[in-house]
Amino acid sequence: MTRPRSFHFDDALWPLLIVRPRGTPTDAEYRDYLERMTGYLGRGEAFTSLIDLSQAGMTARHRHMAAAWCQENDRLLRERLLGTAFIVASPFQRLCVSVVFHLKPPTQPHVVAARWEPALAWAALRLEAVGQWEAAARVRGAQPTRAWGSEGDSSTAGT
């Protein structure tokens, strides 16, 4: 039996990138996730991200890997990432996000929300702030679907 994919990426609403980790990934899977995020930064386009942590686990090592990755990619994050909305479902997940922010304070705007609707609305505002009106309208019209949490990958463009 194959292990389900730990990270689901959806860029169908680009320049909104939706990432949904599921379960606790291995260190190798987490490194793959960070490499994929580096690929999105490497596109040369400004974007916003929505990371749904509601079904995710994160180890102490992952928190340190995330902080190190943010430090290593600080310039690109400042230039390309318009902001990130994190969806967290539990106090523990909120604590994990806080630990990463303590290790490496974010240099771009962010919000931590408990549900999809405020996270999507915030992401649309970030897009509007840089004049991406059409993209913001698509994000505002988006409804969270099961597909965003399904196994596999619905990316529409390569990274």
Secondary structure, 3 states (H helix, E strand, C coil): CCCCCCEEEECCCCCEEEEEECECCCHHHHHHHHHHHHHHHCCCCCEEEEEECCCECCCHHHHHHHHHHHHHCHHHHHHHEEEEEEECCCHHHHHHHHHHHHHCCCCCCEEEECCHHHHHHHHHHHHHHCCCHHHHHHHHHCCCCHHHHCCCCCCCCCC
